[in-house]
Amino acid sequence: MIDSSALVKNYVSERGSHVVKSLFANEHGHVFYAAHITIVEVVAAIYRCARRGDVSPHEASELTQAFRADVPNHLRLDRLWDAVVERAVDLAMKHVLRGYDAVQLSIALILNERLVAQK
């Protein structure tokens, strides 16, 4: 499972970018699970970087295109469904999380439970 804040590091140079970039290098062939909403979060983060001046608007467009092209190769996206939303609500209340953080954690926990059950 990878969340949007980590995923952005593959496209915008930030602290920790080298680690994420190494995970995405083609020779590793890693595939990551993420919530479908991660696509919106990553694009929004790239354009926030442009608004701050960290990248130019043109670079933001190119980075977004690169990210969208990488999605089918590196990400397996889970759509939100009732169980995810209900668990996210519980997590948000219990741990005082932001909405999307609660959704990401909910999906990560559900995916982990699926993987453990398969063993």
Backbone as numpy.savetxt, mean C-alpha at the origin, in Angstrom:
# Nx Ny Nz CAx CAy CAz Cx Cy Cz
1.88 -8.37 3.19 1.03 -7.20 3.19 1.92 -5.98 3.19
1.57 -5.04 2.34 2.31 -3.78 2.30 1.31 -2.65 2.34
1.62 -1.61 3.07 0.70 -0.48 3.12 1.21 0.64 2.21
0.37 1.62 2.02 0.68 2.67 1.05 1.91 3.49 1.43
2.12 3.75 2.72 3.28 4.56 3.11 4.59 3.86 2.76
4.61 2.55 2.86 5.80 1.80 2.46 5.88 1.74 0.94
4.77 1.53 0.28 4.75 1.38 -1.17 5.22 2.65 -1.88
4.87 3.80 -1.35 5.28 5.08 -1.95 6.80 5.17 -2.03
7.49 4.57 -1.08 8.96 4.64 -1.05 9.60 3.98 -2.26
8.86 3.16 -2.97 9.39 2.58 -4.20 9.41 3.59 -5.34
8.68 4.67 -5.19 8.52 5.64 -6.28 9.07 7.02 -5.92
8.99 7.41 -4.66 9.49 8.71 -4.22 10.62 8.45 -3.23
11.76 9.10 -3.43 12.91 8.90 -2.54 12.61 9.49 -1.17
12.57 8.61 -0.19 12.34 8.97 1.20 13.23 8.07 2.05
13.24 8.33 3.32 13.97 7.46 4.23 13.39 6.05 4.11
14.26 5.07 3.90 13.83 3.69 3.77 13.52 3.26 2.34
13.63 4.18 1.38 13.34 3.84 -0.01 14.21 2.71 -0.52
15.48 2.70 -0.13 16.39 1.66 -0.63 15.92 0.26 -0.24
15.32 0.13 0.94 14.84 -1.17 1.39 13.66 -1.62 0.53
12.70 -0.73 0.33 11.52 -1.07 -0.47 11.91 -1.32 -1.91
12.78 -0.50 -2.46 13.22 -0.69 -3.84 13.89 -2.05 -4.02
14.65 -2.49 -3.02 15.29 -3.79 -3.14 14.26 -4.92 -3.11
13.19 -4.75 -2.38 12.13 -5.76 -2.35 11.39 -5.85 -3.69
11.31 -4.72 -4.38 10.59 -4.68 -5.64 11.46 -5.00 -6.85
12.75 -5.16 -6.61 13.65 -5.47 -7.74 13.17 -6.76 -8.41
13.19 -6.77 -9.72 12.65 -7.89 -10.50 13.25 -9.24 -10.14
14.51 -9.27 -9.77 15.13 -10.56 -9.50 14.55 -11.24 -8.26
13.90 -10.47 -7.40 13.31 -11.07 -6.21 11.94 -11.68 -6.48
11.18 -11.09 -7.38 9.87 -11.62 -7.74 8.85 -11.60 -6.62
8.99 -10.68 -5.66 8.04 -10.60 -4.56 6.68 -10.13 -5.05
5.65 -10.68 -4.45 4.29 -10.20 -4.67 3.75 -9.82 -3.30
3.13 -8.67 -3.22 2.63 -8.15 -1.95 1.11 -8.08 -1.98
0.51 -8.27 -0.83 -0.93 -8.12 -0.68 -1.20 -6.71 -0.17
-2.29 -6.14 -0.64 -2.68 -4.80 -0.20 -4.18 -4.64 -0.37
-4.71 -3.68 0.34 -6.12 -3.33 0.15 -6.25 -2.61 -1.19
-7.35 -2.82 -1.86 -7.58 -2.20 -3.16 -7.48 -0.67 -3.07
-7.89 -0.12 -1.94 -7.85 1.32 -1.73 -6.42 1.86 -1.74
-5.44 0.97 -1.63 -4.03 1.37 -1.64 -3.68 2.12 -2.92
-4.32 1.77 -4.02 -4.04 2.48 -5.27 -4.32 3.97 -5.11
-5.44 4.30 -4.53 -5.80 5.71 -4.31 -4.82 6.34 -3.33
-4.50 5.65 -2.26 -3.60 6.20 -1.26 -2.22 6.51 -1.84
-1.67 5.63 -2.66 -0.35 5.84 -3.23 -0.36 7.02 -4.20
-1.35 7.07 -5.07 -1.43 8.19 -6.02 -1.59 9.51 -5.26
-2.44 9.52 -4.23 -2.62 10.74 -3.44 -1.30 11.15 -2.76
-0.55 10.18 -2.25 0.73 10.48 -1.60 1.74 11.04 -2.59
1.77 10.49 -3.79 2.70 11.00 -4.81 2.36 12.46 -5.14
1.08 12.76 -5.27 0.70 14.13 -5.60 0.84 15.08 -4.41
0.78 14.57 -3.18 1.11 15.40 -2.02 2.59 15.78 -2.07
3.43 14.82 -2.49 4.87 15.11 -2.65 5.08 16.21 -3.68
4.30 16.17 -4.74 4.41 17.22 -5.77 3.96 18.57 -5.21
2.89 18.57 -4.45 2.40 19.82 -3.86 3.43 20.42 -2.90
4.17 19.57 -2.19 5.22 20.04 -1.27 6.49 20.45 -2.00
6.60 20.07 -3.28 7.79 20.40 -4.03 8.87 19.33 -3.99
8.56 18.17 -3.42 9.52 17.07 -3.37 9.77 16.47 -4.76
8.76 16.51 -5.60 8.85 16.09 -7.00 8.07 17.11 -7.83
8.40 17.20 -9.10 7.67 18.12 -9.97 6.32 17.51 -10.36
5.37 18.32 -10.82 4.10 17.77 -11.29 4.31 16.74 -12.41
5.27 17.01 -13.30 5.56 16.06 -14.38 6.08 14.75 -13.80
7.00 14.84 -12.83 7.52 13.63 -12.17 6.39 12.87 -11.48
5.48 13.59 -10.85 4.35 12.94 -10.17 3.53 12.14 -11.17
3.31 12.70 -12.34 2.57 12.00 -13.37 3.31 10.74 -13.82
4.61 10.87 -14.03 5.41 9.71 -14.45 5.48 8.64 -13.36
5.62 9.07 -12.11 5.67 8.12 -11.00 4.35 7.38 -10.86
3.26 8.11 -11.06 1.93 7.49 -10.99 1.76 6.46 -12.10
2.20 6.79 -13.29 2.12 5.84 -14.40 2.96 4.60 -14.11
4.15 4.80 -13.56 5.01 3.67 -13.22 4.36 2.79 -12.15
3.80 3.42 -11.14 3.11 2.67 -10.09 1.95 1.87 -10.67
1.10 2.51 -11.48 -0.06 1.82 -12.04 0.37 0.65 -12.92
1.51 0.80 -13.62 2.02 -0.29 -14.46 2.56 -1.44 -13.60
3.08 -1.12 -12.41 3.64 -2.14 -11.53 2.58 -2.93 -10.76
1.40 -2.35 -10.59 0.37 -2.99 -9.77 0.12 -4.44 -10.16
-0.13 -4.75 -11.44 -0.42 -6.15 -11.78 0.75 -7.11 -11.52
1.97 -6.60 -11.55 3.15 -7.45 -11.38 3.54 -7.69 -9.93
3.21 -6.74 -9.06 3.71 -6.81 -7.69 2.65 -6.86 -6.60
1.41 -6.53 -6.93 0.39 -6.44 -5.90 -0.78 -7.38 -6.16
-1.26 -8.00 -5.11 -2.51 -8.74 -5.13 -3.46 -7.92 -4.27
-4.49 -7.42 -4.88 -5.38 -6.49 -4.19 -6.63 -7.18 -3.67
-6.94 -6.90 -2.41 -8.18 -7.39 -1.82 -9.16 -6.23 -1.75
-10.35 -6.49 -2.26 -11.40 -5.47 -2.18 -12.00 -5.48 -0.78
-12.58 -4.36 -0.43 -13.21 -4.26 0.88 -14.51 -5.06 0.87
-14.72 -5.79 1.90 -15.97 -6.51 2.04 -16.42 -6.33 3.49
-17.63 -6.76 3.77 -18.23 -6.48 5.07 -17.34 -6.89 6.24
-16.74 -8.09 6.17 -15.91 -8.56 7.28 -14.72 -7.65 7.52
-14.12 -7.14 6.45 -12.98 -6.22 6.58 -13.42 -4.93 7.24
-14.53 -4.40 6.77 -15.03 -3.12 7.31 -15.39 -3.27 8.78
-16.09 -4.33 9.13 -16.47 -4.54 10.53 -15.24 -4.68 11.43
-14.28 -5.43 10.97 -13.06 -5.60 11.77 -12.30 -4.28 11.85
-12.28 -3.52 10.76 -11.60 -2.23 10.76 -12.24 -1.27 11.75
-13.55 -1.29 11.84 -14.26 -0.44 12.81 -13.82 -0.82 14.22
-13.81 -2.11 14.52 -13.37 -2.56 15.85 -11.94 -2.14 16.14
-11.05 -2.31 15.14 -9.64 -1.93 15.32 -9.48 -0.43 15.51
-10.24 0.36 14.76 -10.17 1.82 14.88 -10.58 2.26 16.28
-11.63 1.63 16.82 -12.09 1.99 18.16 -11.09 1.53 19.22
-10.61 0.32 19.08 -9.72 -0.25 20.10 -8.36 0.43 20.14
-7.80 0.73 18.94 -6.44 1.23 18.86 -6.35 2.69 18.41
-7.50 3.35 18.27 -7.57 4.75 17.84 -6.76 4.97 16.56
-7.09 4.19 15.54 -6.39 4.26 14.26 -7.13 5.17 13.30
-6.40 5.69 12.33 -7.03 6.39 11.21 -7.80 5.36 10.40
-8.78 5.84 9.65 -9.66 4.94 8.92 -8.95 3.98 7.99
-8.11 4.50 7.10 -7.43 3.62 6.16 -6.41 2.73 6.84
-5.79 3.23 7.92 -4.87 2.38 8.67 -5.61 1.19 9.27
-6.81 1.43 9.77 -7.62 0.34 10.33 -8.00 -0.66 9.24
-8.32 -0.18 8.05 -8.66 -1.07 6.93 -7.44 -1.91 6.55
-6.29 -1.27 6.43 -5.06 -2.00 6.07 -4.75 -3.08 7.11
-4.85 -2.73 8.38 -4.57 -3.69 9.43 -5.59 -4.81 9.42
-6.85 -4.49 9.21 -7.89 -5.49 9.14 -7.60 -6.51 8.05
-7.25 -6.03 6.87 -6.94 -6.94 5.77 -5.70 -7.77 6.09
-4.69 -7.15 6.67 -3.48 -7.90 7.02 -3.80 -9.02 8.00
-4.61 -8.75 8.99 -4.96 -9.77 9.97 -5.78 -10.90 9.34
-6.73 -10.53 8.48 -7.55 -11.54 7.81 -6.70 -12.39 6.87
-5.81 -11.78 6.12 -4.92 -12.54 5.24 -4.03 -13.48 6.03
-3.51 -12.98 7.13 -2.66 -13.82 7.98 -3.45 -15.03 8.49
-4.67 -14.81 8.92 -5.50 -15.92 9.39 -5.73 -16.94 8.29
-5.95 -16.47 7.05 -6.11 -17.38 5.92 -4.86 -18.22 5.69
-3.70 -17.55 5.72 -2.44 -18.26 5.49 -2.16 -19.29 6.58
-2.42 -18.92 7.82 -2.21 -19.86 8.92 -3.15 -21.05 8.79
-4.38 -20.80 8.38 -5.37 -21.88 8.23 -4.99 -22.84 7.11
-4.24 -22.37 6.11 -3.83 -23.21 4.99 -2.71 -24.16 5.35
-2.02 -23.90 6.43 -0.86 -24.74 6.80 -1.30 -26.03 7.43
